[in-house]
Structures are given as structure tokens and as C-alpha cells.
Amino acid sequence: MTRTLSLLLATVAALGLDASAFAQAPSGQGGGEDTRAPRVQGESFQAPAAPSAGTSIAEKEPPNTEYKPLLPNQTRAPEPAQKTEVETAVAVKGLDSPWAMEFLPDGRMIVTEKAGKIRLVAKDGTVGQPVAGVPKVDAKGQGGLLDVALSPSFAADRTIYFSFSEPRDKGNGTTVAKAKLVESDGKARLEDVKVIFRQMPTYDGDKHFGSRLVFAPDGKLFVTVGERSDKQTRGQAQDLTSGLGKVFRIDTDGNAPKDNPFTGGEKAKPEIWSYGHRNVQAAALDGQGRLWTVEHGPRGGDELNRPRPGLNYGWPVVTYGIEYSGEKIGDGQTQAGGTVQPVYYWDPVIGPSGMAFYDKDAFPAWKNQFLIGGLVSTGLVVLKLDGDKVVTEERIPLEHRVRDVKVGPDGAVYAVTEDDGQIVKLTPKKSS
């Protein structure tokens, strides 16, 4: 038994989980006759009991593949019986390819722009001048200034954390830095900028940098990245000595916590939390403080996952997607021993970027649901879960590429639209 599989099974046992759920035999290999229901083209699967579920499905387009889901309601879940009606208003305009936003304690926003600028936005939507002191970024392709997160003690330390594609000798890579946000005389700047983490190895490419930053309740920082897209790098998502295609967990200085799954020597990178990921650009905590992610699939196969310590999420060995050419990826496996099935997947893709857990009262129907930005679906995707299973999926069209999603202190939902440089505010539609 390999060290990786041993660690995997040990982790599963430590979590009190059923190992068989994470080590399904591929269809037709040693498991007898395949009795799973065939994929239903364009129809919903039998969902867990949910009074809120309707009879139609959110996805109206045909799938790109003929792959069969392993689990009930693992894709094409029903829409809610009662659709949510929203009103939209432009809260902020005039941004240049915005990538991420956060609310400051005083109600203002801090926004990153892909080309390498950070801006503070007043509560009335006025966009401030660029914050000084931002490091140089490599903004080619999918690169640039990426996510931003506030220190858990921001009110006291004024520290922000941000990720960016860092220009390096012979290439680039996703890097995380922290800095103090200082404001004086109507101007803002970053001081004491310090790089705390670099995704390695460096690679000369312009795709799949990730990246989202999420602080857990214990103050540790989750960092999501990509596997740099190219066939020559994607296999490193399975390599524990590589930082490509991983979710990392670090402390506020960039160190690996001692309770990470791969600490204790040998060659595995101790910062790794989970592996086998393609390109994670959406991440958020649920109401229990657990991390959830949505990653870009290839042609089909965008995935909702709940990354757990030491587990393998399959890419590129296992996927529900195919190459853009239509060819299979690898052996065309959608399940394999030692890998975790996605909780949910999309075929065709939604192009996930940005994610929030709704815990306010303005939208009662969205309480405790996930809101996911869609670059390809050009709107929001709203998922309701029963336990860890999706029971409904709802689409909120915005007709723009949504790069980030946040829940405001007022309970409204704010969507960052990259193609027109706006932040759109969503509120419940008023009855006439």
C-alpha cells in the first residue's frame, strides 16, 4: 500500500467515515454488474426528500458528456418549487476587471482589479484612487491580482491578505502576501508588505492560478490554487511534493499547522490540506465553519467539494469532464479507488468563481444556502443542501460574468461582474 493511500485511509478512519465511500471500484472492475441508474439526459434525479423542490431543473442545456453520475442528485438537481424574485441595482461602476471584494467593518468595500490595483469604495459607490504599495503582478492570461481577505482581527491590526500571480525568474506562480492597510490625508497605502506563501514549483504559463483565501474559525488560512492547466503540469495535482492543484492550510505567517495531514517529514508539502484539484476559484465556509469549494472542470465537470484533510479529489485521473476537443481525459474514469466523488457537478459548466454562504434574513428562501458566481452561466447559482447533499439548484441570471459574490452587512447580495466593471446589488423583489 502506498504512503498516500495509507494516509488517506488513516484520515478517513480518524474522521469516523466509511472508507468505502472514498474508494469506489471503477464501473465494471471487480464490482460485479453495474446496477447504477443510467444518466438521465435533461431530467432530474430523485432528490432527497425536500418540500422546497420543484419538478423542473435549473440546467436547460444538454450535457457535453455521456458520463453517468455515481450518486443520486449529484448533477442536474431540481429547481426550488418557488423561484426567488430579485431586484438588481448597480452599486459600484467604473472598475477595471475587478476580481474580488470584501466589506470593511465600516461598510466600505475593498476591491482588487486584475491588472494589479486595490481600491477602496465608499458606501455611496465612489471608487477611490489606487492603494499605493501593491506588489507587481503578472497579469497575462488568467493571472493578476486575485483574492483579498481581511485579517480575523482587522479592526485592531488593519492587516489584509491578498493572492496574486507573482512574476518570478523563468515563470510565475500564485503567491500570498499580507500587509497593513494605512489611511491618511484621504489616501491609502500598504505598509509592511510581506510574502507569506508561494505556490511551487514556478511555471511559465498564464492559466489556472486559483485562487481564494478563506479564514477558518480557528484563524488558519485556506489557500486554493490551480494546477496551471497544461498537460505537462496537470498530473502534479496528484503529486504531494508539488504545490500544483492543491488546497493549502497555513497560519497567518505562512507556516504549516502541526495538525495538517502531511506534516511530519518525508517529501510531502506540509501545507497541503487536500489534493487532486484542477482550478479552485470559489471557496467559502458553511454554517458549521467547514470549507467548501467549487472548481473549474474542463468541458463539463465543474465540481462542488468539501475538502477534508489528506483526501484526494481525483484530478486528472478522475473527472466528469472531457477535453475541449471532445476526447477523454486520461482513461475517461469518473470514479476510482482512493479518490473522493464530488458532492455535485455541472455539465455543461457554469464557470465558477466566487462563493458565499448566505446567513442573513433579507432573503429567507436563501437562508443557509450557497451562492456561487458563474462566469459562463453569467449569473448566480444558488444551491440548497440537505446535510451534505444538494437538493435544489436555482439560477439567478445577471447577463454578466460574475467573478465574486459577497453577502453584505445589510443582507443584500453583491456580485462582482468582471466584464463591465460593476458590483451589482441584489435585493428581494418588492411585491406590487
C-alpha positions in Angstrom: 0.0 0.0 0.0 1.4 3.4 -0.9 2.1 6.0 1.7 -0.6 8.3 0.1 -3.3 5.6 0.3 -2.3 4.7 3.8 -2.6 8.3 4.9 -5.9 8.6 3.1 -7.4 5.6 4.8 -6.0 6.7 8.1 -7.5 10.1 7.7 -10.9 8.6 6.8 -10.7 6.4 9.9 -9.8 9.3 12.1 -12.8 11.2 10.8 -15.1 8.3 11.5 -16.1 8.0 7.9 -16.9 4.9 5.8 -13.8 4.2 3.7 -15.9 2.6 1.0 -17.4 6.0 0.2 -14.0 7.2 -0.9 -12.7 4.1 -2.6 -15.4 3.0 -5.1 -14.2 0.5 -7.6 -14.5 1.8 -11.2 -17.6 0.6 -13.0 -17.2 -2.9 -14.3 -13.9 -3.6 -12.5 -14.3 -6.3 -9.8 -17.7 -5.0 -8.6 -20.0 -7.3 -10.5 -22.7 -5.9 -12.7 -23.1 -2.2 -12.7 -26.6 -1.6 -11.2 -26.4 2.2 -11.0 -29.1 4.1 -12.8 -28.0 5.5 -16.2 -27.6 9.2 -16.6 -30.9 10.8 -17.3 -30.4 13.2 -20.2 -32.0 16.5 -19.3 -34.1 15.2 -16.4 -33.6 15.5 -12.7 -32.6 12.7 -10.4 -34.6 11.6 -7.4 -33.5 14.1 -4.8 -33.5 13.6 -1.0 -36.9 14.5 0.4 -37.2 18.3 0.2 -40.6 20.0 0.3 -39.0 23.0 -1.4 -38.0 21.0 -4.5 -39.9 21.5 -7.7 -40.3 19.3 -10.8 -38.1 21.2 -13.3 -34.3 21.5 -13.4 -32.2 24.6 -13.4 -29.9 23.4 -16.2 -31.6 23.7 -19.6 -28.8 22.8 -21.9 -27.8 19.2 -22.9 -24.7 17.8 -21.3 -21.4 17.6 -23.1 -20.7 14.0 -22.0 -22.4 10.7 -21.7 -20.9 10.0 -18.2 -23.2 8.6 -15.5 -23.2 10.1 -12.0 -22.4 7.8 -9.2 -24.8 9.3 -6.7 -28.4 10.4 -6.7 -28.9 14.1 -7.4 -25.1 14.5 -8.0 -25.9 16.7 -11.0 -29.0 18.5 -12.5 -30.8 18.8 -9.2 -34.4 20.2 -9.4 -35.1 23.9 -9.1 -37.0 25.1 -5.9 -40.7 25.0 -6.3 -40.9 28.7 -5.5 -38.4 30.7 -7.5 -36.7 33.7 -5.9 -37.5 37.0 -7.5 -34.8 39.7 -7.1 -34.2 43.3 -7.9 -30.8 44.4 -9.1 -29.1 47.8 -8.9 -25.6 48.9 -9.8 -23.9 49.6 -6.5 -20.4 50.4 -8.0 -19.3 51.1 -11.5 -16.1 52.2 -13.2 -13.9 49.3 -12.0 -11.3 47.7 -14.3 -11.7 43.9 -14.5 -12.5 43.5 -10.8 -11.6 40.1 -9.3 -12.5 40.1 -5.6 -14.1 42.2 -2.9 -14.6 42.3 0.8 -16.6 44.5 3.1 -14.6 46.6 5.6 -16.0 46.9 9.2 -17.2 50.5 8.4 -19.3 49.3 5.4 -16.9 50.3 2.7 -15.6 47.8 0.2 -12.0 46.8 -0.7 -11.7 45.6 -4.3 -8.9 44.0 -6.3 -8.5 44.7 -10.0 -6.8 42.1 -12.2 -4.2 44.4 -13.6 -2.8 44.9 -10.1 -4.7 47.6 -8.3 -6.5 47.7 -5.0 -9.2 50.2 -4.5 -11.4 51.3 -1.6 -15.0 52.0 -2.4 -17.1 54.4 -0.4 -20.5 53.4 0.9 -22.1 55.5 -1.8 -20.2 53.6 -4.5 -17.5 56.1 -5.2 -14.3 54.4 -6.3 -11.2 55.6 -4.7 -7.7 56.1 -6.2 -5.5 53.0 -6.3 -4.0 52.0 -2.9 -0.2 52.5 -3.0 2.4 49.8 -2.3 0.8 46.8 -4.1 3.5 44.4 -5.4 3.9 43.9 -9.1 1.7 41.2 -10.6 1.9 39.1 -13.8 -1.5 39.9 -15.4 -1.1 37.9 -18.6 -4.0 35.4 -19.3 -5.8 34.4 -16.2 -3.1 36.0 -13.9 -3.1 39.2 -12.0 -4.2 40.5 -8.6 -6.6 37.9 -7.3 -8.3 37.5 -3.9 -8.3 39.6 -0.8 -9.3 38.7 2.7 -9.3 40.7 6.0 -7.3 39.5 9.0 -9.7 38.0 11.6 -8.5 40.8 13.9 -8.6 43.5 11.2 -10.3 46.1 13.4 -7.3 46.0 15.6 -4.4 45.2 13.3 -5.6 46.6 9.9 -4.0 43.7 8.1 -5.2 42.4 4.8 -4.1 39.2 2.9 -4.1 39.0 -0.8 -3.1 36.5 -3.5 -1.6 37.3 -6.9 0.2 35.7 -9.8 3.8 36.7 -8.9 6.3 37.3 -11.7 9.3 35.1 -11.0 12.6 34.1 -12.6 11.6 31.8 -15.6 7.9 32.0 -14.9 5.3 32.9 -12.3 3.1 31.3 -9.6 0.3 32.0 -7.1 1.7 33.9 -4.1 0.0 35.1 -0.9 1.1 38.3 0.9 -0.1 40.3 3.9 0.2 44.0 4.6 -1.1 46.7 6.8 -3.7 49.0 5.2 -3.0 52.6 6.3 -5.1 55.6 5.5 -4.2 59.2 6.0 -4.9 62.5 4.3 -7.5 60.9 2.1 -5.1 58.4 0.7 -4.5 54.7 1.3 -1.3 52.6 1.1 0.0 49.2 2.0 2.8 49.1 4.6 5.0 46.2 5.8 4.1 44.1 2.8 5.4 40.5 3.4 5.1 37.4 1.2 4.0 34.6 3.5 3.5 31.7 0.9 4.5 30.8 -2.6 3.0 28.0 -4.6 5.8 26.0 -6.0 7.1 25.0 -8.5 7.3 28.1 -10.6 5.9 27.6 -14.1 6.0 29.7 -17.2 2.3 29.8 -18.0 -0.8 32.1 -17.9 -3.6 29.9 -16.7 -5.1 28.2 -13.6 -3.7 30.3 -10.7 -6.8 29.7 -8.5 -7.1 31.5 -6.0 -9.3 32.1 -3.0 -8.4 32.9 0.6 -10.7 31.8 3.4 -10.0 32.2 7.1 -11.3 29.3 9.2 -12.9 29.8 12.7 -9.5 28.7 14.3 -7.7 31.5 12.5 -5.9 29.3 10.0 -6.0 30.4 6.3 -7.1 28.2 3.5 -5.5 29.0 0.1 -6.8 27.4 -3.1 -4.7 27.2 -6.3 -4.8 25.6 -9.7 -2.6 23.0 -11.5 -1.5 25.5 -14.2 -3.7 23.9 -16.9 -1.2 22.4 -19.3 -1.0 18.6 -19.8 2.6 18.7 -18.7 1.7 20.2 -15.3 -1.8 18.9 -14.5 -0.6 15.5 -13.3 1.2 17.3 -10.4 -2.2 17.7 -8.8 -1.7 14.1 -7.7 1.9 14.7 -6.5 2.3 15.6 -2.8 5.8 17.0 -3.4 4.2 19.6 -5.8 2.1 22.7 -4.9 0.1 22.5 -8.1 -3.6 21.5 -7.8 -4.0 21.7 -4.1 -5.8 23.4 -1.2 -3.4 24.6 1.4 -3.9 25.4 5.1 -1.4 27.8 6.7 -1.2 30.1 9.7 -1.0 33.8 9.4 2.7 33.8 8.9 2.5 31.1 6.2 3.6 28.1 8.3 2.1 24.7 8.1 0.0 24.0 11.2 1.2 20.9 13.1 -2.3 19.2 12.7 -2.2 19.3 8.9 -2.4 15.9 7.3 1.0 15.7 5.7 3.3 17.2 8.4 5.9 15.0 10.0 8.6 14.6 7.4 9.2 12.8 4.2 8.7 14.7 1.0 5.0 15.8 1.0 4.5 19.6 1.3 3.2 20.1 4.9 1.0 23.0 3.9 -1.2 20.7 1.8 -4.8 20.1 3.1 -6.2 18.3 0.1 -5.1 17.5 -3.4 -6.3 16.4 -6.8 -7.9 19.7 -7.7 -8.0 21.4 -11.1 -8.5 25.2 -10.6 -10.4 26.3 -7.5 -11.7 29.9 -7.8 -14.7 29.6 -5.4 -14.5 28.8 -1.7 -16.5 29.6 1.5 -17.3 28.3 4.9 -20.7 26.8 5.7 -22.6 27.5 8.9 -20.6 24.9 10.8 -17.3 26.5 9.8 -16.4 23.8 7.2 -14.6 24.7 4.0 -16.5 24.1 0.7 -15.0 24.8 -2.8 -16.1 24.9 -6.4 -13.5 24.2 -9.0 -13.4 24.7 -12.8 -13.8 21.5 -14.7 -12.7 21.1 -18.3 -15.5 20.7 -20.8 -18.1 19.6 -18.3 -17.2 18.6 -14.7 -17.2 21.8 -12.6 -17.2 20.4 -9.1 -18.6 21.2 -5.7 -16.4 19.6 -3.0 -16.0 19.7 0.8 -12.2 19.4 1.1 -11.1 17.3 4.0 -7.6 16.7 5.4 -5.4 14.4 3.3 -8.1 13.4 0.8 -7.7 13.1 -3.0 -10.3 14.8 -5.2 -9.2 12.9 -8.3 -8.0 15.4 -11.0 -6.7 14.5 -13.6 -7.2 10.8 -13.0 -10.9 11.1 -12.3 -13.3 13.7 -13.8 -16.8 14.1 -15.1 -15.5 16.3 -17.9 -13.7 15.9 -21.2 -11.0 17.7 -23.2 -12.2 20.8 -25.1 -11.5 18.7 -28.3 -14.1 16.1 -27.1 -11.5 13.5 -26.2 -11.5 11.7 -22.9 -9.2 12.9 -20.2 -6.8 10.1 -19.3 -8.7 6.8 -19.3 -12.1 8.6 -19.0 -12.6 7.5 -15.4 -15.3 9.2 -13.4 -14.6 7.2 -10.2 -11.5 5.4 -8.9 -10.3 3.8 -5.6 -8.7 6.3 -3.2 -10.5 9.3 -4.7 -13.4 11.3 -3.4 -16.5 11.9 -5.6 -17.7 15.5 -6.0 -20.7 16.3 -3.9 -22.2 17.9 -7.1 -21.0 18.6 -10.6 -22.1 20.7 -13.6 -22.2 19.6 -17.2 -22.2 21.9 -19.1 -20.0 24.1 -16.9 -21.1 27.2 -15.0 -17.5 28.6 -14.9 -17.5 29.0 -11.1 -15.7 32.0 -9.5 -16.6 33.4 -6.1 -18.8 31.9 -3.4 -20.7 32.9 -0.3 -22.8 31.3 2.4 -26.0 33.2 2.9 -26.7 33.6 6.7 -28.7 36.8 6.7 -32.5 37.5 6.8 -33.2 39.6 3.7 -33.6 36.5 1.5 -35.4 34.0 3.8 -35.5 31.4 0.9 -31.7 31.6 0.6 -31.0 31.1 4.3 -28.1 28.7 4.8 -27.6 28.2 1.1 -24.5 28.7 -1.1 -24.3 31.4 -3.7 -21.8 30.8 -6.5 -20.7 33.1 -9.2 -20.9 32.0 -12.8 -18.6 33.2 -15.5 -20.1 31.0 -18.2 -23.7 30.9 -16.8 -23.5 34.7 -16.4 -25.3 34.9 -13.1 -25.6 33.3 -9.6 -26.1 29.7 -8.9 -27.9 29.0 -5.6 -27.5 25.6 -4.0 -29.6 24.3 -1.1 -28.1 21.3 0.7 -29.7 18.7 3.0 -26.8 17.6 5.1 -24.0 17.3 2.5 -26.2 16.6 -0.5 -27.6 19.1 -2.9 -31.4 19.1 -3.1 -32.1 22.2 -5.2 -30.3 24.4 -7.7 -31.5 27.8 -8.7 -30.2 30.1 -11.4 -30.3 33.9 -11.0 -29.5 35.5 -14.4 -27.4 38.7 -14.4 -26.2 38.6 -18.0 -22.6 39.3 -16.9 -19.6 37.2 -16.0 -19.7 37.0 -12.2 -16.2 36.9 -10.6 -17.0 37.2 -6.9 -20.0 37.1 -4.6 -20.4 38.5 -1.1 -23.2 38.9 1.4 -23.4 42.5 2.7 -23.9 43.6 6.2 -27.4 44.8 5.1 -28.3 41.2 4.0 -28.2 42.1 0.3 -26.1 40.1 -2.1 -23.3 41.7 -4.1 -22.0 40.3 -7.3 -18.7 41.5 -8.9 -19.1 41.5 -12.7 -15.7 41.5 -14.4 -16.8 42.2 -18.0 -18.4 45.6 -17.3 -16.5 46.6 -14.1 -19.5 46.8 -11.8 -20.7 45.5 -8.5 -24.4 44.6 -8.7 -26.6 44.7 -5.6 -29.4 42.1 -5.3 -32.4 42.6 -3.0 -35.7 40.8 -2.8 -38.3 42.0 -5.3 -40.9 44.1 -3.7 -44.5 42.9 -4.1 -46.6 45.3 -6.2 
